[in-house]
Amino acid sequence: MANDLAIETRGLRKTYRSRRGASVGVRSLDLEVPVGGVHGFLGPNGSGKTTTIRMLLGLVRADEGEMRIFGHEVPDRLPAVVRRIGAIVEHPKFYPAFTGRKNLQILATGIGVPVRRVDEVLDSVGLGDRGKDAFRKYSLGMKQRLAIAATLLKDPDLLIFDEPTNGLDPAGIREIRETMRALAVEGKTVLVSSHILAEVEQVADTVSIVSEGTIVSQGRVADLLSSRTAATARVLVADPARALNILQDAGFVVRGDGEALIVEGVENPADVTRTLALQGSYVSALVPHKADLESVFLELTGTAERQSGEPTEGVAR
């Protein structure tokens, strides 16, 4: 176990059996989550994200493989490290009529944490001035932040959040994103499973992408983006058909996209405009496309279908 890893799995496997036969949820999964920062855990539907998280927390037994959290083998050594872990895997239960502060006070007493921690964690998630409000009056985003506050009562080193922004509006998503970044700045390790790729790209330092129960890529987000997808450019011209022929004759990889052209593998966008201008075809607009986490994700997992302008949902189970 490397000292710079908060979570490490080797050869992890989980098979579910039913009357219909066997279904592999996780197969030979080697996950590495560095200590410190936010780590995105991404994968399409059925890829095994939630199953992996539940195995790490001792909620599901693995069939094969090894798991370690901060160097402790789990689940056997989970009691030795459990106080260093806070997790939200399913919707937490709170008393609707009680205030946010009262709910956390009850929880703190139950787990043996000083009650003075309650106001500290409420402040840390931006609910310091709303702790006196009844839980039932909270927005979805506030309820999720209260759940995060509950995980912070033990002052854990590792936080595991499974789809923490599900059902939230843009403002709620932003609040959760800012909360996770603030926790990372404090030196904590945050593992977040999510299918909202744009949000993960904004918040994560490192990522692991899982497909069909195994890791297909992992590492720093910046490195992943720079190495996986070639640069492209979207070009607008008066006569797209003629411009397409000009660029193809010049050796460019190009395809039509409605009234525009998409040019692949563009090292220098000026080469495109120069090539067209020499043939009397002038560019009215050229927009370089920056590789993003969504394009890399779709490339690696093969889930290129899009519905209603959104990436294929990846709520892994």
PyMOL commands that set and color helices and strands:
alter all, ss='L'
color gray80, all
select helices_A, chain A and resi 49-56+78-84+100-111+117-124+135-137+140-152+170-185+197-203+221-228+240-249+269-278+293-301
alter helices_A, ss='H'
color red, helices_A
select strands_A, chain A and resi 5-18+21-29+32-34+37-42+64-69+72-73+85-88+158-162+189-193+206-211+214-220+232-237+253-257+260-264+283-289+306-307+310-311
alter strands_A, ss='S'
color yellow, strands_A
deselect
rebuild
show_as cartoon
